[in-house]
Amino acid sequence: MKNFLIFVFLISFTLAHAQEINFYGEAKEGGIIIGIGKNISSVVLNKQKLLFDKSGMFIFGFDRDAKGKQKLKVTFKNKKTKTFVYDLEKREYETQSLKLARKYVVAPKRELNRIRKEAAKMKAARAKTGKLRTAMYSSGFAYPLDSVKITSVFGSQRILNGRKANIHNGLDFSAEEGDSIRAISGGIVRIAGDDFFYNGNFVLLDHGQGLSSVYLHMSKLLVKTGQKVKKGEVIGLVGATGRATGPHLHLGVQWYKKRIDPMSLFEIKF
């Protein structure tokens, strides 16, 4: 009996101090990685302290233009640590040249005040992301449309009417007006924006731990600010509102302020 009790104690002690950790995703520019560990007390990427939930799940990503070595340090409850070093390789991005009507390239002066106010609202909404410890993305990720037809990829340098413009920080999906747009994972609606100059009707979702996704140019919003949604739930309908030349969905993803390739989420299986 005594030996049995010692055996049980040893098993319990081992489980309580286990230092297992599994990673899902790829270390690359615009990439995202999910970690799931046991008995974690802290996780630090370079000098940034990361959030993790009761299940030991955490997430971190690399900006489109991230370079060099990135160091992740995981500390466990028994004070032991594990360090992981990621050496990012330079990624090649496409160049996309477009010829558009002037109104889609240069904002009219009469709209500048409106644009500033909308930017402030967006900034306030984004400020709320990164405070939620729960990994609401734990259900995994799914495409936002039933039919996947990508017309513009992440990270491409856009040339509009012969001039270098902003980097395309998302994916554009070709779709029909009125097609259902679904949440790529569980989250909280931080803003359901109505008729913004650039974004049109749009939704910003907070998936927890700094991960967010934004869905632009909707014809109709089907959720409200503060609402919780599940992966695959319909949040709006495809449209061409805002600065759009036709019906489509622009999907953007960020981890805090880092620009993430949405495709890096869809490739993760855990």
N, C-alpha and C positions, 0 to 999 in steps of 0.2 A: 504493500500500500504506500509505504514511504517513497519507494522508487517511482511509483506511478505519479505521486504528487510532484516529485522533483521533475519528472518528464513533462507534466502539464505546465509547470512553472517555466521550464526552459522554452517550450513552444510559445507560451504567452509573451515571454521576454523577447524572443526572436521577432514575433509579429509586431510587438510594440516598438521595436527599434529597427524595423526593416528600412532599407534605403533604396528600394526599387524605384526606378523612374523610367517612364516610357515617353518617347517623343514621336510626334506625327507632323509631317510637313517637310518643307525643304528650305535650307538656308541659302537664299539668293536675294538679289535686289528685287524688292516688291514681294518677297515671300513671307509666309507666316508659319509659325511652329506652335503646336499645342503640346504641353507637357502634363503628364499625370503621375504624381508621386505619392509616397506614403510618409507620414511623420515629418512633413516639411515645416520648418519654422521661418524661413525667408528665402526669397528668390530675387536675384539682382542681375540685370542685364547691363553690362558696363557699370554705370553708376546709378542706374534707374531701378528703384525697388518696385517689384511687380506684385500685383494682387493675385491671390489664389483663394479658392473656396474650400469648404469642409471636405470635399472629395479629393483635394490635392491637385485640382485642375488649374492650369494657368496658361497664358498665351502671350506670345511676343512676336514682333515682326520687324522687317527691315524696309526702309524707305526705297523708293525707286532709284535714288542716287546714292544709296549707302555704299561705303567702300571699306576695304581692309578687314582686319580681324575684329570680331565681336565676341565678348566673353560673358558667359552665363555662369553664375555661381549660385549653387543651391546649398543651403544649410539645413541640416536636419535637427530634430529635437534633442538628439544625443550629442549635439555640437559638432558632429562630423560634417565635412563639406565635400561637394563634388563640383569640379569646374569643367566646363565645356567651351571649347574655342571654335568659332565658325569663321572660316576665311572665305569671304564672299568673292566670287568671280565676277568680272565685269560682264554685263549683259548687253546685247545688241538690241536696239529698239528701231522700229520702223519709222519712216518719214511719210507723212500723208499730206499731199497737196490738194487743196480744195479751192474752187472758185465760187464765191457766194455773193449774194446781194450785200451792199454796204451795210445795211441795217443789222446783218448777222455778224458783222466784224467789228464795227465801231458803234458804241452806244451813243445815242443822241444826247446832247447836253441837257435837254429838258428832263431826261430820265436819271441824271446823276444823283440827285438828292434821294430819289426813291431807291436807287441801287445801294447807296450808303446805308440807308435805314434797314434794308433787307439784309445787308451784310452783317449789321450789328445783331439782328435777330438770329441769324444763323450762327454767329459766334457765341451768343448766349446759350443756344441749344447745344452746340458742341461742347461747351464748357461743362455740361452736366455729364458727359460721357467720361469714363475713367474713374468714376466714384463708386460704381456698382461692383461689389466684390463677387457676386454670383456669376458663374459661367452659364449665362442663358443660351449660349451657343452649344451646350453639351449634347444637344440632339443632332448635331452635325449640320451640314450645309447642302442646299439643293438649289438648282437653277431657279431664277425668278419667273420664268415663262415656261409654258408647256412645250412650245416649239423653240428650239435654240438655234438662232441664226445670227451669228456675231458679224457685225459690219465694220467695227472699229475696235482695235485691241488696246490694251493698257500700255501706257508709257510712250506712245508714239509722239514724235515731234510734228506738230501741225504747221503747215504753211498755208495761210489764208490769203488769197488774192496776191500771191507772190511774196508775202511778208511772214517772217517767223512769228508764230503765235504761242499761246500757252500749250504746255504738255497736256496730252489727253490722259487724265488720271482716272480711267475707268474702262468699262466695256460698254459698247453700244450694241443693242439687240434690235434687229429688224422685227417688226410686229405690225399687226393690223390694229387700227383704231378700235378701242373697246376690249382688246384682249386682257385677260386677267393678269395682274402683277402680284406675285406671291413673295412673302418674306423669306429670305434665304436661310434664316434660322430664327430661333426664339429671341424676343427682345422687347424693349419698351419704346414706344413712339416718343421721341424727344421733341419733334416738331412735325406737324402736318401743315405744310406751307401752302397758302392759297394765292395763286397768280403772282409769283415772284417774276421779276424781269428776266433773269437768266434761267432759273430753275423751273418756272411755270408752277404747276401744282406738283408738290413733291412730299416725300416722307423720309425722315431721318430716324433710323432705328439704332438703339443702344443695345448691344449684345452682351455687355458686361466686360469688365477688366480692360477697358480702353478700346474695344473693338466696336466699330460702327459701320453701317451701310446706308447709302442714300439712293433714292429712286426718283429720277427726274422726268418732267414733261408729261405727267399724267393728265388724262382728260377728266378723271373723276377720282376724288379721294374717298376711301371707304373706311378710314380709321381716324381717330382723333388724338391730339397731343395727350400724353400720359397713359394711353391704352397699352396693355400687354398683348402681344401676339405670339403665335406659335409658328414653328417652321412650316412653310407651305400655305399659311393663311393668306387669303386674298386681301391686299391692303389698298389696291387702287386699280385703275384701268389705263391702258396705254393711250397716249394722246400725242399732241404736238404743241403743248403749251410752253410758254417761255421762249427762249432763243433756240428754236428747233425748226428745221427745214421740212420736216414731215414726221408722221407717226413713228415713234421708236421709244425704247427705254434706255436711258443712260444709268448704269449701275456703278456707283463708286464705293470703295471700301477704304477705311482708315484704321490704323491702330494708333491711338492718340493722334498726333499730327503727321504720322508717317503714312505715305501713300502706298497702298497695298494693291497688288494685282488680284482682282476677284477670282481669277482662275486658280490661284494658289489655294483658295478655300475649297473650291469644288473638287480639287484633286486629293483632299485629305479624307482618309477613311480610318475611323477608330471605333 
